[in-house]
């Protein structure tokens, strides 16, 4: 296959709800990567509300990354 080109990574600060901002940014993307859960009050959930919303509504595939302890 040969060497792959490096992936493009950008950091930006935007105003809005987390899920809404991520879904807007995912338009035209090949992949949306989100964490499995944030700091909400339901620590036992497998997915946080933002990740769940993105999985259900994203215009592209979504990769949910879990931390070592989650």
Backbone as XML, in Angstrom:
<?xml version="1.0"?>
<chain id="A" units="angstrom">
  <residue number="1" name="UNK">
    <atom name="N" x="0.797" y="-1.183" z="0.000"/>
    <atom name="CA" x="0.000" y="0.000" z="0.000"/>
    <atom name="C" x="0.849" y="1.260" z="0.000"/>
  </residue>
  <residue number="2" name="UNK">
    <atom name="N" x="1.942" y="1.250" z="0.696"/>
    <atom name="CA" x="2.810" y="2.416" z="0.747"/>
    <atom name="C" x="2.445" y="3.335" z="1.902"/>
  </residue>
  <residue number="3" name="UNK">
    <atom name="N" x="3.295" y="4.322" z="2.134"/>
    <atom name="CA" x="3.028" y="5.241" z="3.234"/>
    <atom name="C" x="1.782" y="6.083" z="2.975"/>
  </residue>
  <residue number="4" name="UNK">
    <atom name="N" x="1.044" y="6.325" z="4.035"/>
    <atom name="CA" x="-0.168" y="7.132" z="3.950"/>
    <atom name="C" x="0.168" y="8.589" z="4.278"/>
  </residue>
  <residue number="5" name="UNK">
    <atom name="N" x="-0.519" y="9.524" z="3.643"/>
    <atom name="CA" x="-0.283" y="10.935" z="3.986"/>
    <atom name="C" x="-0.772" y="11.202" z="5.413"/>
  </residue>
  <residue number="6" name="UNK">
    <atom name="N" x="-0.201" y="12.204" z="6.090"/>
    <atom name="CA" x="-0.634" y="12.499" z="7.451"/>
    <atom name="C" x="-2.079" y="12.990" z="7.463"/>
  </residue>
  <residue number="7" name="UNK">
    <atom name="N" x="-2.781" y="12.687" z="8.546"/>
    <atom name="CA" x="-4.158" y="13.149" z="8.703"/>
    <atom name="C" x="-4.168" y="14.619" z="9.065"/>
  </residue>
  <residue number="8" name="UNK">
    <atom name="N" x="-5.171" y="15.327" z="8.590"/>
    <atom name="CA" x="-5.314" y="16.742" z="8.932"/>
    <atom name="C" x="-5.982" y="16.858" z="10.295"/>
  </residue>
  <residue number="9" name="UNK">
    <atom name="N" x="-5.383" y="17.599" z="11.190"/>
    <atom name="CA" x="-5.931" y="17.830" z="12.522"/>
    <atom name="C" x="-5.990" y="19.331" z="12.742"/>
  </residue>
  <residue number="10" name="UNK">
    <atom name="N" x="-7.158" y="19.822" z="13.177"/>
    <atom name="CA" x="-7.329" y="21.254" z="13.442"/>
    <atom name="C" x="-7.913" y="21.445" z="14.828"/>
  </residue>
  <residue number="11" name="UNK">
    <atom name="N" x="-7.531" y="22.511" z="15.488"/>
    <atom name="CA" x="-8.113" y="22.905" z="16.775"/>
    <atom name="C" x="-8.809" y="24.243" z="16.574"/>
  </residue>
  <residue number="12" name="UNK">
    <atom name="N" x="-10.058" y="24.339" z="17.003"/>
    <atom name="CA" x="-10.837" y="25.559" z="16.858"/>
    <atom name="C" x="-11.714" y="25.746" z="18.085"/>
  </residue>
  <residue number="13" name="UNK">
    <atom name="N" x="-12.035" y="26.979" z="18.401"/>
    <atom name="CA" x="-13.008" y="27.296" z="19.448"/>
    <atom name="C" x="-14.234" y="27.891" z="18.760"/>
  </residue>
  <residue number="14" name="UNK">
    <atom name="N" x="-15.408" y="27.352" z="19.070"/>
    <atom name="CA" x="-16.652" y="27.811" z="18.450"/>
    <atom name="C" x="-17.717" y="28.020" z="19.514"/>
  </residue>
  <residue number="15" name="UNK">
    <atom name="N" x="-18.684" y="28.879" z="19.218"/>
    <atom name="CA" x="-19.796" y="29.154" z="20.105"/>
    <atom name="C" x="-20.982" y="28.269" z="19.722"/>
  </residue>
  <residue number="16" name="UNK">
    <atom name="N" x="-21.651" y="27.671" z="20.706"/>
    <atom name="CA" x="-22.839" y="26.866" z="20.467"/>
    <atom name="C" x="-22.854" y="25.653" z="21.362"/>
  </residue>
  <residue number="17" name="UNK">
    <atom name="N" x="-23.865" y="24.818" z="21.184"/>
    <atom name="CA" x="-23.937" y="23.585" z="21.957"/>
    <atom name="C" x="-22.877" y="22.623" z="21.435"/>
  </residue>
  <residue number="18" name="UNK">
    <atom name="N" x="-22.278" y="21.801" z="22.291"/>
    <atom name="CA" x="-21.220" y="20.896" z="21.829"/>
    <atom name="C" x="-21.653" y="20.000" z="20.661"/>
  </residue>
  <residue number="19" name="UNK">
    <atom name="N" x="-22.796" y="19.364" z="20.778"/>
    <atom name="CA" x="-23.234" y="18.466" z="19.708"/>
    <atom name="C" x="-23.508" y="19.230" z="18.422"/>
  </residue>
  <residue number="20" name="UNK">
    <atom name="N" x="-24.145" y="20.383" z="18.524"/>
    <atom name="CA" x="-24.449" y="21.175" z="17.341"/>
    <atom name="C" x="-23.200" y="21.648" z="16.621"/>
  </residue>
  <residue number="21" name="UNK">
    <atom name="N" x="-22.218" y="22.100" z="17.388"/>
    <atom name="CA" x="-20.958" y="22.559" z="16.803"/>
    <atom name="C" x="-20.240" y="21.397" z="16.113"/>
  </residue>
  <residue number="22" name="UNK">
    <atom name="N" x="-20.198" y="20.240" z="16.762"/>
    <atom name="CA" x="-19.530" y="19.078" z="16.162"/>
    <atom name="C" x="-20.233" y="18.616" z="14.890"/>
  </residue>
  <residue number="23" name="UNK">
    <atom name="N" x="-21.562" y="18.575" z="14.906"/>
    <atom name="CA" x="-22.294" y="18.140" z="13.715"/>
    <atom name="C" x="-22.111" y="19.120" z="12.566"/>
  </residue>
  <residue number="24" name="UNK">
    <atom name="N" x="-22.079" y="20.402" z="12.859"/>
    <atom name="CA" x="-21.837" y="21.397" z="11.811"/>
    <atom name="C" x="-20.429" y="21.225" z="11.224"/>
  </residue>
  <residue number="25" name="UNK">
    <atom name="N" x="-19.451" y="21.012" z="12.097"/>
    <atom name="CA" x="-18.069" y="20.838" z="11.639"/>
    <atom name="C" x="-17.892" y="19.537" z="10.846"/>
  </residue>
  <residue number="26" name="UNK">
    <atom name="N" x="-18.752" y="18.558" z="11.089"/>
    <atom name="CA" x="-18.622" y="17.263" z="10.417"/>
    <atom name="C" x="-19.142" y="17.272" z="8.983"/>
  </residue>
  <residue number="27" name="UNK">
    <atom name="N" x="-19.811" y="18.348" z="8.577"/>
    <atom name="CA" x="-20.299" y="18.417" z="7.191"/>
    <atom name="C" x="-19.120" y="18.351" z="6.235"/>
  </residue>
  <residue number="28" name="UNK">
    <atom name="N" x="-19.140" y="17.394" z="5.350"/>
    <atom name="CA" x="-18.066" y="17.225" z="4.381"/>
    <atom name="C" x="-16.867" y="16.462" z="4.921"/>
  </residue>
  <residue number="29" name="UNK">
    <atom name="N" x="-16.908" y="16.045" z="6.189"/>
    <atom name="CA" x="-15.786" y="15.311" z="6.778"/>
    <atom name="C" x="-15.870" y="13.833" z="6.426"/>
  </residue>
  <residue number="30" name="UNK">
    <atom name="N" x="-14.734" y="13.176" z="6.450"/>
    <atom name="CA" x="-14.691" y="11.740" z="6.215"/>
    <atom name="C" x="-14.981" y="10.963" z="7.494"/>
  </residue>
  <residue number="31" name="UNK">
    <atom name="N" x="-14.710" y="11.582" z="8.669"/>
    <atom name="CA" x="-14.879" y="10.902" z="9.944"/>
    <atom name="C" x="-14.981" y="11.940" z="11.050"/>
  </residue>
  <residue number="32" name="UNK">
    <atom name="N" x="-15.881" y="11.698" z="12.011"/>
    <atom name="CA" x="-15.993" y="12.526" z="13.211"/>
    <atom name="C" x="-15.549" y="11.683" z="14.392"/>
  </residue>
  <residue number="33" name="UNK">
    <atom name="N" x="-14.589" y="12.180" z="15.168"/>
    <atom name="CA" x="-14.071" y="11.454" z="16.326"/>
    <atom name="C" x="-14.483" y="12.201" z="17.584"/>
  </residue>
  <residue number="34" name="UNK">
    <atom name="N" x="-15.151" y="11.502" z="18.503"/>
    <atom name="CA" x="-15.599" y="12.099" z="19.763"/>
    <atom name="C" x="-15.213" y="11.189" z="20.921"/>
  </residue>
  <residue number="35" name="UNK">
    <atom name="N" x="-15.175" y="11.754" z="22.126"/>
    <atom name="CA" x="-14.933" y="10.967" z="23.329"/>
    <atom name="C" x="-16.198" y="10.242" z="23.752"/>
  </residue>
  <residue number="36" name="UNK">
    <atom name="N" x="-16.050" y="9.241" z="24.614"/>
    <atom name="CA" x="-17.200" y="8.421" z="24.989"/>
    <atom name="C" x="-18.125" y="9.093" z="25.983"/>
  </residue>
  <residue number="37" name="UNK">
    <atom name="N" x="-17.589" y="9.915" z="26.879"/>
    <atom name="CA" x="-18.444" y="10.608" z="27.828"/>
    <atom name="C" x="-17.679" y="11.751" z="28.461"/>
  </residue>
  <residue number="38" name="UNK">
    <atom name="N" x="-18.441" y="12.749" z="28.866"/>
    <atom name="CA" x="-17.837" y="13.934" z="29.474"/>
    <atom name="C" x="-17.937" y="13.889" z="30.981"/>
  </residue>
  <residue number="39" name="UNK">
    <atom name="N" x="-18.214" y="15.037" z="31.567"/>
    <atom name="CA" x="-18.245" y="15.156" z="33.014"/>
    <atom name="C" x="-19.658" y="15.273" z="33.547"/>
  </residue>
  <residue number="40" name="UNK">
    <atom name="N" x="-20.629" y="14.749" z="32.829"/>
    <atom name="CA" x="-22.021" y="14.822" z="33.272"/>
    <atom name="C" x="-22.282" y="13.977" z="34.503"/>
  </residue>
  <residue number="41" name="UNK">
    <atom name="N" x="-23.503" y="14.030" z="34.996"/>
    <atom name="CA" x="-23.855" y="13.344" z="36.234"/>
    <atom name="C" x="-24.118" y="11.862" z="36.093"/>
  </residue>
  <residue number="42" name="UNK">
    <atom name="N" x="-24.095" y="11.330" z="34.894"/>
    <atom name="CA" x="-24.406" y="9.923" z="34.681"/>
    <atom name="C" x="-23.142" y="9.163" z="34.301"/>
  </residue>
  <residue number="43" name="UNK">
    <atom name="N" x="-22.242" y="8.996" z="35.252"/>
    <atom name="CA" x="-20.936" y="8.419" z="34.955"/>
    <atom name="C" x="-21.010" y="6.961" z="34.521"/>
  </residue>
  <residue number="44" name="UNK">
    <atom name="N" x="-22.110" y="6.278" z="34.780"/>
    <atom name="CA" x="-22.228" y="4.879" z="34.390"/>
    <atom name="C" x="-22.642" y="4.664" z="32.948"/>
  </residue>
  <residue number="45" name="UNK">
    <atom name="N" x="-22.994" y="5.731" z="32.248"/>
    <atom name="CA" x="-23.426" y="5.586" z="30.864"/>
    <atom name="C" x="-22.261" y="5.198" z="29.966"/>
  </residue>
  <residue number="46" name="UNK">
    <atom name="N" x="-22.550" y="4.401" z="28.960"/>
    <atom name="CA" x="-21.515" y="4.022" z="28.004"/>
    <atom name="C" x="-21.171" y="5.177" z="27.085"/>
  </residue>
  <residue number="47" name="UNK">
    <atom name="N" x="-22.170" y="5.963" z="26.704"/>
    <atom name="CA" x="-21.952" y="7.133" z="25.855"/>
    <atom name="C" x="-22.539" y="8.357" z="26.535"/>
  </residue>
  <residue number="48" name="UNK">
    <atom name="N" x="-21.852" y="9.460" z="26.430"/>
    <atom name="CA" x="-22.414" y="10.712" z="26.918"/>
    <atom name="C" x="-23.450" y="11.234" z="25.938"/>
  </residue>
  <residue number="49" name="UNK">
    <atom name="N" x="-24.187" y="12.251" z="26.341"/>
    <atom name="CA" x="-25.252" y="12.769" z="25.495"/>
    <atom name="C" x="-24.723" y="13.374" z="24.195"/>
  </residue>
  <residue number="50" name="UNK">
    <atom name="N" x="-23.551" y="14.009" z="24.234"/>
    <atom name="CA" x="-22.983" y="14.603" z="23.017"/>
    <atom name="C" x="-22.577" y="13.500" z="22.041"/>
  </residue>
  <residue number="51" name="UNK">
    <atom name="N" x="-21.868" y="12.492" z="22.533"/>
    <atom name="CA" x="-21.464" y="11.378" z="21.657"/>
    <atom name="C" x="-22.685" y="10.671" z="21.083"/>
  </residue>
  <residue number="52" name="UNK">
    <atom name="N" x="-23.679" y="10.433" z="21.918"/>
    <atom name="CA" x="-24.905" y="9.765" z="21.460"/>
    <atom name="C" x="-25.586" y="10.582" z="20.369"/>
  </residue>
  <residue number="53" name="UNK">
    <atom name="N" x="-25.701" y="11.876" z="20.557"/>
    <atom name="CA" x="-26.334" y="12.744" z="19.560"/>
    <atom name="C" x="-25.543" y="12.727" z="18.249"/>
  </residue>
  <residue number="54" name="UNK">
    <atom name="N" x="-24.227" y="12.760" z="18.351"/>
    <atom name="CA" x="-23.392" y="12.726" z="17.151"/>
    <atom name="C" x="-23.525" y="11.403" z="16.417"/>
  </residue>
  <residue number="55" name="UNK">
    <atom name="N" x="-23.518" y="10.302" z="17.142"/>
    <atom name="CA" x="-23.663" y="8.980" z="16.512"/>
    <atom name="C" x="-24.978" y="8.889" z="15.755"/>
  </residue>
  <residue number="56" name="UNK">
    <atom name="N" x="-26.029" y="9.457" z="16.320"/>
    <atom name="CA" x="-27.355" y="9.353" z="15.712"/>
    <atom name="C" x="-27.598" y="10.348" z="14.578"/>
  </residue>
  <residue number="57" name="UNK">
    <atom name="N" x="-26.853" y="11.449" z="14.545"/>
    <atom name="CA" x="-27.191" y="12.518" z="13.599"/>
    <atom name="C" x="-26.070" y="12.974" z="12.676"/>
  </residue>
  <residue number="58" name="UNK">
    <atom name="N" x="-24.889" y="12.446" z="12.804"/>
    <atom name="CA" x="-23.753" y="12.933" z="12.007"/>
    <atom name="C" x="-23.927" y="12.596" z="10.524"/>
  </residue>
  <residue number="59" name="UNK">
    <atom name="N" x="-23.435" y="13.483" z="9.659"/>
    <atom name="CA" x="-23.505" y="13.246" z="8.216"/>
    <atom name="C" x="-22.367" y="12.358" z="7.703"/>
  </residue>
  <residue number="60" name="UNK">
    <atom name="N" x="-21.556" y="11.830" z="8.614"/>
    <atom name="CA" x="-20.419" y="10.985" z="8.239"/>
    <atom name="C" x="-20.245" y="9.918" z="9.317"/>
  </residue>
  <residue number="61" name="UNK">
    <atom name="N" x="-19.386" y="8.939" z="9.101"/>
    <atom name="CA" x="-19.125" y="7.951" z="10.147"/>
    <atom name="C" x="-18.568" y="8.614" z="11.412"/>
  </residue>
  <residue number="62" name="UNK">
    <atom name="N" x="-18.887" y="8.021" z="12.568"/>
    <atom name="CA" x="-18.442" y="8.557" z="13.856"/>
    <atom name="C" x="-17.641" y="7.476" z="14.576"/>
  </residue>
  <residue number="63" name="UNK">
    <atom name="N" x="-16.473" y="7.877" z="15.089"/>
    <atom name="CA" x="-15.648" y="6.999" z="15.916"/>
    <atom name="C" x="-15.711" y="7.521" z="17.343"/>
  </residue>
  <residue number="64" name="UNK">
    <atom name="N" x="-16.180" y="6.670" z="18.272"/>
    <atom name="CA" x="-16.271" y="7.046" z="19.672"/>
    <atom name="C" x="-15.090" y="6.410" z="20.390"/>
  </residue>
  <residue number="65" name="UNK">
    <atom name="N" x="-14.248" y="7.239" z="21.000"/>
    <atom name="CA" x="-13.042" y="6.770" z="21.663"/>
    <atom name="C" x="-13.279" y="6.757" z="23.169"/>
  </residue>
  <residue number="66" name="UNK">
    <atom name="N" x="-13.013" y="5.614" z="23.798"/>
    <atom name="CA" x="-13.149" y="5.488" z="25.248"/>
    <atom name="C" x="-11.789" y="5.609" z="25.896"/>
  </residue>
  <residue number="67" name="UNK">
    <atom name="N" x="-11.760" y="6.192" z="27.083"/>
    <atom name="CA" x="-10.531" y="6.315" z="27.838"/>
    <atom name="C" x="-10.139" y="4.988" z="28.465"/>
  </residue>
  <residue number="68" name="UNK">
    <atom name="N" x="-8.962" y="4.948" z="29.045"/>
    <atom name="CA" x="-8.463" y="3.713" z="29.657"/>
    <atom name="C" x="-9.331" y="3.238" z="30.805"/>
  </residue>
  <residue number="69" name="UNK">
    <atom name="N" x="-9.919" y="4.183" z="31.572"/>
    <atom name="CA" x="-10.733" y="3.800" z="32.720"/>
    <atom name="C" x="-12.206" y="3.704" z="32.374"/>
  </residue>
  <residue number="70" name="UNK">
    <atom name="N" x="-12.602" y="3.940" z="31.152"/>
    <atom name="CA" x="-14.019" y="3.928" z="30.791"/>
    <atom name="C" x="-14.276" y="2.959" z="29.755"/>
  </residue>
</chain>
